[in-house]
């Protein structure tokens, strides 16, 4: 059972999300929070698997709430709920450790997909949403800092695929390698980039112009 906490200051949004998720097998909404402070408190109390975290909330915004929870020993998987006009906030939340993001008007299918993907450790949601938002986020100058250990050509292929929102199975099929090989490459990439999850790998790829 995937246990979900809804954090949004709009009751109508929380109600809509609850109705959609409660209709899904294997998903349970365990709590709702209308402020960032309450979100942090409930997350620590209820120990949900996934938190759907709004950005703009009273008392404590979603960015600070995400940072607070990610500092815990066993943080939940946090999916940022956003709109395109909040680019800097989303970027900050992803950097703070959020594992993915969801557009508020994404629709029921993507809401469920986002929750299941987060719970499974697949940080990115839909390839179309991933590419559109990451491209928007990373269209900014960024230094090409030197890595202590450079990525191999095959690792770069994997990074590009992750940045396009591909799953491990899709990457394996595209590169004609086994699933275990893809996982090994991802582990090596995360170590070299000091990335906590797939989202940070994708953001790094967009920042450094590996994907267009």
HELIX and SHEET records of a PDB file:
HELIX    1   1 UNK A   11  UNK A   22  1                                  12    
HELIX    2   2 UNK A   36  UNK A   46  1                                  11    
HELIX    3   3 UNK A   62  UNK A   70  1                                   9    
HELIX    4   4 UNK A   84  UNK A   86  5                                   3    
HELIX    5   5 UNK A   87  UNK A   96  1                                  10    
HELIX    6   6 UNK A  108  UNK A  120  1                                  13    
HELIX    7   7 UNK A  127  UNK A  137  1                                  11    
HELIX    8   8 UNK A  153  UNK A  163  1                                  11    
HELIX    9   9 UNK A  168  UNK A  175  1                                   8    
HELIX   10  10 UNK A  179  UNK A  193  1                                  15    
HELIX   11  11 UNK A  198  UNK A  207  1                                  10    
SHEET    1   A 5 UNK A  27  UNK A  33  0                                        
SHEET    2   A 5 UNK A   2  UNK A   7  1                                        
SHEET    3   A 5 UNK A  50  UNK A  54  1                                        
SHEET    4   A 5 UNK A  77  UNK A  82  1                                        
SHEET    5   A 5 UNK A 100  UNK A 103  1                                        
END                                                                             
